[in-house]
Each structure stands twice: as C-alpha cells, then as structure tokens.
Amino acid sequence: MKDSSSAPSSVGIVYLSIGDALTQLTTQSISFLRRFGYQGPIRVVTDVEHWEKQHLNFEVVQVPSVDDEWGSRHYKTQLNAFGFPVTLFLDADTLTIASIEAIWNELQFADICLANDLQTDVGSFLDVSWEKANLRRSELEYMDSVALRQRPYFNSGVILWRRCAATDRLFQVWHEEWKRFHNLDQMALVRALAHTGTEAHTLSSAWNCPANRFPSIDSAQTAGVRILHFLSKQRNLLPQYVEEFSSPRSQVSLGSAPKQESRRGALGIGARMRVLWITGTLFPQIGGEQIFIEKTIGSLSDFCEVGLVTKLGQWYPGNKPIAHFAVGPRASSRTAAWQQIIEALDDIVLSFAPDIVHFGSAHSALCRVAIPEWMPTVATVHGNDLTGQQPSPAGEDPTPYIVDSLNACDSIFAVSSHTSSLVREWGVKTPVDVFTPGCDIDFFRPWPELGEQARIAWQIPADVPLILTVSRLAPRKGHLNVLEAIRRLPFRAHWVVVGEGSCGEELADAVRERRMQDQVSMLGGISDDDLLALYNACDVFVLTPEERRIRGWLDSEGFGLVLHEAGACGKPVIASALAGCRDAVIDGGTGILVPPSDPARLAQALELVLTSPALAKSLGAGGLSLVRISGGWSRLARQTFEKYEEILGQDFGTPELPDSLVILNG
C-alpha cells in the first residue's frame, strides 16, 4: 500500500509528544501513517527519553520539559524550528487512514494550510466558550474586543506549511501571542494570522476530520476521509476504532443482509433508530435545498443515528455526529458509473444497517433501485427536483424514472401544499404528507442594535428605507420586477441584494441602465452573521418569484425559507401570491402577497408598508409569532421521526421536547 510517488526529501512530517501520556498515541499514529504508504522522514519532538520505535523508522528530537499547564503549546507555536522545508504537523491523536500523497498539492494555494475547528469562526468559538472552566476568561474577553469575530478559527492538529520568511514570522508572532495568556494556541494563531497579514488556505475536513462523525474507520474511509482526529473527549473512541479496523472483516453478501425485523428484535425495544439520508446536492453548493437537508439531519441526530450519503466533494457542514459517506463514480461511461454508484450504496447499506432510508430530493430517489426492496424508504420533494428536470444533452428525460422511483417509496414528504399538489400532478401515487421547513429560531431573531451597526457598515443612512432580497440570482426569482417597482416609488429607498447566480450580470446592467447604482447594493454571497445583521437592518423583505412552464417542465418556488428567516427577525415580508410563497406567508397577517411580474402592484405594497409604521410593526410581529410557534427545525425533525416510527411500526422512545414547543401539522 505504497504511495504512487514518494514525497521529495525536502518534505517531512513532525509530531509533538510532550509527556508520557502521548508516547503510545504518537507511535500508533506513526504506524497508521506507514501502513498507508508514507515512506518519508518523520520527526518526533519530545521530552520523553526512551522510545520503542517498533521498526517504524522515525527520528527523535529531545527537548527540555516545560513546567506549564499548556507546555505542549510552548513547542507547538515554535514548530518551524523543528520542521523541514515543507512540513506536515500531525497531533498524536490523529490517525492517517488513507494515502496522504495529495496533501502536498495544497501548498499551491498558500504557504500555510489548516482545517477549520469544530467552530469555524472566532465568534462562534467565543459564544460557546464563556463557561468553560479550562479557558482563561481574560483572553476570551480580549478576543471579543479586538474585532476578530469574523476570522476563521482553525484547528492546529494538522498544519501544513512551507518554510519561508513569511511563515517564520508567523510562527514567531504566534509564539509571542501565545505567551500573553498561556492558553489555547488556536486563539493566539488567529491573532498571529491577523497581525502578520498571512493568508491561510483552508484544508478540506478530509485532512482533519473529527472522529465522532463516523461510527468506524471503515465508514470514514468510504466517505473519503484521509486523516481522523480524535479530539480530546473523543480519544476514548480510539481503541475501539483501531481494534475493529484491525480485526478480520466478515464477508457478507447482499442476499444475506439482515432484515429490519430481525435487527430490531436483536437490539430490543429501546434501540436507537438508524436512518440513512441520500442526497446528490449539499455543500459547497448553497441554496434552500442544501440548508433544508443540513438543518433537518442535524436536528434528527438528536433523535436517532443518522448516516449521510453525498457525492464526492460534498460535505455536511455542521458539528453533529453524522456518519458521512461520499460516493463518486470512476468510470467514464454513464452506465458503468451508475453501476459503480449502486455497488457503493450496496456496501454502505450493509455497513450502516439503517432501519429506514430517506432520499433528500425527488432526483435522489433514483437510488431506490440500489436499496433492498424490503427496506422502508421515504423521499422529500421540494418542487423543482421533480418538475424542473429537463432532458439531458442526449435528449433523455429522467422524469418518468423519478416518478417510478417515488412510487416505489413508502411515503413522500412535501415541503408545501403547492409541492404536494405537484407530486400528484406529475403522477406520483405514494401517500404524501406536508411537512413545511423549519427556521433556525435561535439564530435568526430580532436584534435592532445589530441592524443599526449593519446600516453604518454598508453606509445606508438611518432615514432611508431599506429593502432586502436574499435569493439566488436566477431568472424566475423576480429581481428585475423588484428593481422596476423600486424605481416607481415616490421616495428614495435602498435595495440590498444578497445572493449569487446566473443573472447577476443582467441585473447589474439593468441597475446601470436605470442609473440606480446609488440605490442598489449587490453583495453576492455573505456570512450568516452578516445575513442576520441585514435582516435586522431592513424595513421590509421582498421576494417575488415567477412560475415558468416550458415544454412540460415547471420552475417554481417550493417554499421560500428566507421568508421565515426574515419573519424570525420581526420583519414584514412581501412575496408573490403563488406556489410555496402561499404556504410561507399569511397575507395580511405576516406579510403581503402580490401578483408576480407586476411591478406596479409591488410598488403599491412597498409604499404601503414603508409609509405605515403601525402596519409594518403588525406584520413583523405576526411573522415572528408564526415562525416561533412553528417550532423551528426541531419541529420538522420530530414530525419526520414520528413518521419513520409510523412506517416502521415501532416506538423508538422519542425524546421529549420542551413544553413550549407547538407542533404544527403541515
């Protein structure tokens, strides 16, 4: 199992092993590194004198012991002194579970490369750290005061760097910053990167993946992970993972796979349900469907064991213990590639042993053919994933196959009444339930002070009405309709457009043609924190999509998550009186519905809301009340879990939710 090309002699790997407790972990990590083909130099920096190398061929560099609670950080922040011209540092509690040959290529993007920590930005880390007894509050307060909340928060368990003047300076400042508080090195690293202006390349989580996201090393390998990291409290999993991985594999054919009844009988009534989600679209793609899947499976993980199958190069961005499997065909022909996907799904179903399989979209339901017939399956239909399937370049229309696959499922979950009607219109006869999407009601909330700061940051005067639209820049989303309506207002207003897409250039041209550049800000993609700020800054939120029927396919709005996000911030909304918008907005209660593609009527609605403070306040309060009563993503997860129980005919002991949570039935 040797790498196809060995690393150059200028490349090497460094471990830091301070204290006796890490010697065994370090040796085990090196053994896995060698097992998966790395033959280059390895250097262990340690204050322990005696080492059993077990024929692993590594160099030991002795350093004095440091009498400090965080003594290992003293040396970690000076790693460049022990490195190679090109160095990969690995924590002792990492396990290399595949070839790492490709990691050296990451240096083409920057001189230093790191992966995100469990909290991907400083602000998120600070928010969850105030009550941690092992962290010095003085440093947390300092970090909160120096305008670094938006900076990436990296994990220092895997670091790849090229030795040069810039990285030498970075390590010098890193060590100096660490000595200020003698605390976690990651916070000092954030400051060092900021002070030196060093650009760090963010490694994929495949190179530094928390071990608890997978039930075993095998499942992590299947997902394309290269390095597992047993972060602090996860170290108790390490012996079990290594033992299971090292034991002989049992050969099980698909025909002998245990049926659900026997599995549940063996595990007992109190067994935790296992659900496998399959989707063909997830991050780094960003949109309503991706957010829906991320939030739903994240909330479901509080109820049951969740496995997730995506394409190669896609990932689950949250921190919940989701077992992720990445599938990617290697064959060039479509037939051979599809066969490889089916074979991969066969193996995943055998290894994860789900009680039920959930297809994240109508298109994903095509994988029904790869699931044993006796295994219960359900599918969520969003709308365009069923009705907007245009023929392939070869002229083949996948819609009949999708409909057949949905008809082979036990239940369909529609995200709106509109989507439910489309399911029937397109010929699906499987029972349908309407489970509307949730909203992150803990994150999206009224915060007037944040809105005021956002206006200052984007230089929008407090006395200018602010209109906000958050959406993909796609033709049917109605951006030109909004632009024309704003042009017709009898007073000046400012329109902020958030999102990216194919019609961005067309919209920019239209703004210039109307000479409205000083009234329109096109921000592209922004962070969630900035989005929260803009929701709170706006006076009204607008989304006026259209429906497009062309040659038998339909492009329409399935629901409109952003309408509820704006409502969660207490803002009135204006939307089109069609499709899923009717499910998301109560006309006259939480917002105003207007005819699509009618800028005159939209302008009237905008003028009414922007000149009637009492009406705007009433609609905003109605939206906030509706979203909070709906219960957010936990409500959707609870509904989904209970439907699973109904299909399986078994009570899995659903956890209790807070008494204040009201469950709405579609």
N, C-alpha and C positions, 0 to 999 in steps of 0.2 A: 504494500500500500504506500508506494513512494510517490512524492510529488513529481509531476511530469517534467518539471525543470527545477533544479535546486537553486536556492537563493544565492546571490553573489556573496563573496567573502566579506564585503563591507556591511553585510546585513546580519543582525543577530537579535536574540531575544533575551530580555532581562527579567529576572524575578527578584522580589524583595521579601526576605524571610527573616523578620526580626522577632526573636523569641522562640522558645522550644515548641510552642503550640502550632507553629506554621510549618515545621520541617516535613511532617508527614504529608500535609496538604500540598506543599511545593513539589515533593518527589512524585506524588500521584499525578499532579498536573503535568509535570515533565514527561511522565510515562505515557500519558494520553497524547501529548504533543508528538512524541516519537512514534507512537502507534499509528498516527495518521499522516506520517510521511515526512515530517520536518527533520532534515539531517544537518542543518546549520548549527552555528555556535549558540550555546546557552550559557548565561552567566547568572549566578545566584549571589546576590548581595545579602550578607547575613552576619549576625553577631554570635551565631552558634558555631562551636568549634568542630564538632565531629559530625560527619555526613556519610550516610550509606548511599552510594551512587547507583547501586543496582545495575551496573553496566549501561547507565543512561548517558554517559559522556557529557558532563557539564562542568563548568568552571565555577569554583567557589571563591568569592572575594570577601575577606574578613573586614568588618568594620567594628568600631567600639560600640558598646551598648550605650543607649541614651536613657537616662533616668527621667522619663516623662510619660504621662498617660498616653500621649499620642506619639510615642517615639518613632514608630514606623513612618509617620508623616514627615519627620525630620529628614529622612533619607529619600522618601518618595519625591519630595519637592526639589531634590538635587539629583535626580536620576540621570541627567545628562552627563554627570561626572563619571558614570559607570557604563555608559552606553557605547554603541557602535556608530559608525557614520549614518547608518539607518537602523533604528531601534524599534522593536515592538516590546512594550512592557506588558506583562500579564500578572494580575494578582494571583496569590497562591490558591485562592478558592475558585479559580476558573478551570474549566475542562474544555480542551480542544476536541471536538467530536467529528471533524471533517478536515480535509486539506485546507491549509491557510495560504496556499500559494498566491491566491488572488489579492490578498490584503495589501501586498506591497504596491499594487497599482493605485491604491487610494491616495498615495502621495502625489499623484499628478494634479490633485485639486488644491492641496495646501501643504505647508511644511509640517503641520501637526494635525492629527486626526483623532477624534474622540467620539464616543457614542453618548447619547442622552442618558441621564439618570432616570430614576422612576418618575421624578417630577422634571418635566422637560425645560422649565424656565425658572428663574430665580424667584419670581413672585409666587409661583405655585409651591416651591420648596418652603419659602418663608411661611406661607399660610398654614402649612401642616406641621411646622416645627416649633412653634412658640412654647408648647407644653412639654417638649422632650427634655428630660432631665439631663441627658448626656451632652447637650449643646449649650454653649455659653450664650446667654441672652444678650450680653453686650455686643457680640458680633452680629447676632440676628438684627438687633436694633440698628447697628451701623449699616448693615446691608440694606435695610429698609429705608435708610436716609440718603443713600448715595445714587439714587436714580438708576439702579441696575435690575429692577424687577423684570424688565422685558428681555434680559440677556439669557441666552441658552444656559442650562445647568447641566454640566457634563459629569459623567461617571468616570473616575480615574482608575478604574480596574483594568482597562485596556487602553493603552496610549501608543500611538504610532507617530514617530517623528523623524525628521531629517536633521542631522546636526548642521547648524549654520549660525551665523551671528544673531539672527532674529530669535531662534529657539533657545540659544544660550542666554540671551537677555530675558526671554520669557521665564525660563527656569529660575534665573536669579531673582526676578521680581516675585515669582511665585513663592520662593522660599522666604523672602523678606515679608511678604504679605501674610504668610502662614505664621511666622514668628510673632506677629502682632497680637494674635489671640490664642495660639496653640490649640486649635480646634480642628474641625473637619477641613481637609485640604481642598475640597471642591469649591468652597466659598472663596478661599484665597486664590484659586485658579481663575475664577470668574473675574476677580479684581485684576489679576495679572494680565489676563487677556485684554481687559478694557484699558488698563494703563499703558500697555505696550502697543495697542492697536493691532494685535496679532489676529489674523483671520484663521479660525479653526474649521476644518472640514468635518461635518457630522457623519460618522460611520453609521451604516445600517445596523439595526438591532441584531442582525445575523452575526455580527462580530462581537457583541457584548449583550447577551440576552439573559434576563432574569430566569433562573431555572424553574421557578414555580409556575411559569406559563405553560409548562408541559408536564404530563404525567410520567414521562420517562425520557431517557436519552434517545431511544428509537424514534419517538414521536417528534422530538426536536430535530433530529436528522431529516426526517420526512419533510419537515417544514422549511428546510434549507438553512437551519442554524449552523454556524461554524464554531462558535465559542459560547458555552454556557457559563453563567456567572452565578455562583451560589452566595448571594448577597447576605451577609450577617445571619439573620434569623433563618435563612434558607439552608444553612450548612447542615442542619440535621437531615436534610433530604439526600445529601451527597452519598453516604454509604449505601443507601438503598438503591439509588440510581446506578451506581457503579456495579453493585452486586448483580442487579437484574440485567445490566448490559453485558456483563462478563459471563453470565450463565448461558448454557446451550439454548438456542432458540427451538421452540417446539414448532414443528411444521404442521400447519392446519390448512386444509383445503377449504375453498368457499362452500363446498357442499356440506361440510361438517360443522359449519358455523352454528353456534347455539341459538335457538330461537328465543324470543323475548320472554316467553313464559318461563322457560327453564332458568334463565338468568335471574329474573326477579324472584323466582322461587328459591334459588340458591342464596341470594343476598338478603332475603327477608323483607317484611313489610316496611321496615324503616329505611330501606336502601335509598340512596340519593339518586334521583333521576339523571340520566345521561342523554344529552341532546347534541346532535351534530348538525351544525349550520353549514350550508354550501352556498357560496356566492362567487360570481365572476367579476365583481366590482367592489373594491374597497380602497383605502388609502394606498398610494398618494393621490388617487382621484378624489375630488371633493365635490359633494353635492348632497341633495336631500336624501337620496337612497343610501349613500355611504354613511351619513350621520345616523340615519334610521337604524342601520344594521349595527353600527358601533354601539349606540346607546342601548338598543334592545338586548344584545347579547351580554353587554356589560351588566345591565340590571338583572338579566336572567341568571348570571353566575352567582347571585345571592340566593337563588332558589335551587339550582341544580348544577351538575358538572357540564360544562359547555366545551365542545370542540368546534373549531372553525376551519373550513377549507377555502382557500383562495387561490388565485393564480400566483405563479412565481412573481416576485417583485411587489406584491401587495402585502399589507400587514394590518394587524389590529393595533391602533394607537394608544389604547388605554392601559391601565395597570392591573386589571382584574386577572385572575388566574385562568386564562383562556388557553386551551391546547390548540396551537395553530399548526395547520398542515398546508404547505404550499405545493401546488401541482402545476407542472409545466411540461408540455409535450416536447420531445426532442426530434421527432420525425418531421420531414418536410411535407409529406402529403397529408391532406386533411383526414383521410380515412385512417392512416396509421397513427396520426396524432390523437384522434378521437379514441382509438383503441388503447393507446397508452394512458389516456386520462381515465378510462374505465378501469383498467388494471390497477392504477394508482388508488382509485376510490375503493376498489375491492379490498386492497391492503389496509386502507385507513379504517374502513368499516370493521374489518376483522380486529385491528389493534385497539380501536377506541371502544368498540362494542356498545353503540348507542341504543337507547330504548326507542328513540324516535329520531327521524331525520327531517330537518327544516330547510327548505330551499328559500334563499333570501330574496328571490325575484322569480318572475314567470320564466325568464330565459334560463335561469339556473335549474329550473325543473326539468330541463332536457337531460339532466344527470339521473333522472328517475330510473332509467334503464340500467344504471350501474348499481342500484340498491336492491338487495334481495326482495322478492315480491312480498314475502310475509312481513317485512319490516314496515311499520307505520311511517307515513310521510305526510308532510304538510308544506304549503308554499304561501309566501306573502306576495301579493300582486300590488304593484304601485300604480300602474296605469300604462305608461308608455312602454314598460318592459313587456307588455302583451300586445298593445295596439299599435305601437310605433316600430315594429320590426319590419324594416324594408328589405327587399330582396338583396342577396349577396351579389358581388360582381359577376358571379357565374349565373345569376338570374334565379337562384333558388330561394324560395320564400320559406323561412323557418316557422312561420306562424302555425301551420297545421300540426307540426311536430310538437310545438309548445302546448297547443290545446290538448293534444293527445296525452302529453306528459302530465298536465294539470288534471286531466280526467282520471289519471292513474293514481292521484294522491287521495288521501283520506279526508282532507279538509283544505279550504282556501281561506286565507286571511286577507281581506281587502282593507286598504288604508283609509277608504272613504266610501260613502254611499255611491258617489259617482263611479269609483273604481269597481264597486260591486256590480253596478248595472252594466259596465263594460265587460266584466267577466262573463255575464250571461249573454250579452250581445255577441260576443266572439265565440260562443258555442261551448263554454265550459259548464258541465252539469254537476260537478262536485259541490257538496254543501259549502256555502260561503258565510263567513262571519265578518262583520265590520269592526275592526279594532283600530281606532284612529291613533296616529303617532302621539308620542309624549312631548315633553319640553323639559329642559334642564332648569327646573324652577328654583334650584339652589343657586345656580349661576346667574341666570337671567332674572333680574329683579330691579325694582325702582331704585335709582341712585342719582338723585339730582346733582349732587356735587360733582360726580364723575362726568355728567353731561356738560356741566359748565366748563370743566377742565378741557373736555374734548373740543368745545367751541373755540376756546383760546388756542389750543394746539393747532387746529385747522383754520384758524383766523376767520371765524364766522361770527360776526357781531351778534350780541345777545338780542338785539331788536329786529333781526332779520329772521323770518320764518324759515325753519329748516325742514326740508322734505327728504326722507331717506328711502332708498330702494336697495335691497340685498337680494341678488339673484345672479344666476348665470347670464352672461350676455349672449343670449340666444334669440333668434328672430321672433319666436312666439311669446317671449316674456313681456313684450309691450313697452320697451323702453322709449321708442320713438313717440308712442302715444302719450307717455308721461311728459316728455320734453315739450311736445306741442301744447299740452294742457298748461304747463308752467308758463309758456310764452304768452298764453291768453289771460293770465291773472292780471287784475288791475293794480297790483302792487308787486314789488320785487320780492322774490323768495330765492333761497339757495337750495339746490338739489345735490345731494351726495349719493353717488352710485358706487356700490360695493359689489365686486364680482369680476370674473374674467370669462372670456368666451369668444366665439367666432365673429360676433357682430360688434366687437369693441371699436374697431376702426370705423365702421359705418356710423356708429353713434357719435364718435369724436368728430367726424366730418359734419354730421348734422348740427352739432353744437357750434362748430365754427361757421357754418353757413348762416345760422341764425344769430351769429355774433353774441352768443350767450356764454362765452368762456368764463366770464367773471361770476356767472350764476351756477355753474356746474363743476363739481369736483368728482372726477373718476379715479377712485382709489385702488382699483384692482383687488387682489386678494389681501386680506388683513388678518391680524391675530384675533383670537376670541376676545381678549381683553379690550382691544380697540373696538370690536363689534359691540360689546356691551356698552362701551362709552358712547358710541354713536346712537345706539337705540335710546339711551337716556338723554342724548343731546337733541334728538329730533322732536319736532312738534307733531308730525304725522308720518306714518309709514305707508308707502304705496306699492302695490304690486298688481298690475292689470294685465295678466296674460290673455292670450287668444287661444282659440282652438283651430287646428289646421287639419282638414281632411283632404288627403291627396291619394288618389289611386288605391283606395281600400285601406289605407292606414291612417291612424288618428294620432295627432300630437296634442296633448292636453295636460293641464295641471292636476296631478293626482291628489294633492292636499294643500301644501304650502306651509312647511314648518316655520318659515320666517314670520308668518303672520302671527303665530302663537308666541314666538320669541319676542316680537315687538309688544304683544299684549302682556307678556310676563313682566315687561318693564313699565307697564301702565300707560302705553301709548295707543291713541286711536289709530285704526287702520282703514285704508280704502283699497278695495280689491274688485276684481271682475265678478260679475254675477253669473258665474258659470263654473262647471267642473268641480274640482275639490275645494275651491275657494268657498263654495256654499257650505261645506262641512266645517271649515275653519273659522268662518266669520258669521256672527249673528247680526243681520242687517238691522241697524238702528239700536243694537244693544252693545256690540263690541266694536262696531265699525260701520262703514257704508259700502254697499255693493253697487257698482255702476256697470252699465253696458260695456263690453270690451270694444276696443278700437273706436271709442267715441271721446275725443279729447275735449269737446265742448261740455259734455256731462261730467267728465272727470274734473275739469276746471271749476265747474259749479260746486262739486263736492269738496274740492280743496279749499275754495274760497269760504265755504260754509264752516268747515272745521277750523280753519286758520283765523277766522274773524269771530268765532263764537267760543270763548274760553270755557263757558259752562258746558257746552255740548262736548268739546274735546275732552274735558275732565271726566264727564259721564261715560263716554265711550271708552276712554282709557281704563277707568275703574271697572267697567264691565268686562273688558278683555282680561284684566288682571284677575278678576274673580273667576272667570271661566277657566283660565289656564290653571290656577291653583286648585280649583275644585276637581279638575280632571285628574290630578294626582301625578302628573309627570310621567317619566319613563318607568318608574316603579309600578305604576298602574298598568301600563301596557305589558310589562313583564309578568305581572300577576295574572292578567287575563290570558296571556299566552300559555303560562304554566298550567293554569286550570283547564284550558282546552286540551293540552297534552294529556293531563290526567283523565279527562273525559274520553279521549280517543284510546288511551291505554287501558282504561277500565280499572285504575288503581289509584289509591290515595297515597301520595308520597310524603305526606306530612308537610304541607305548605307552611312556611314560616309566617308568623303574624306580622302584619304591617301596622303602623300607628293608627290609633282610633280615629284620628282627624282625617285620615285618607278616605276620600269618597271614590268608589269605583263606578265609572260611567260605562254602560253597555252600549258601545258603538253608537 
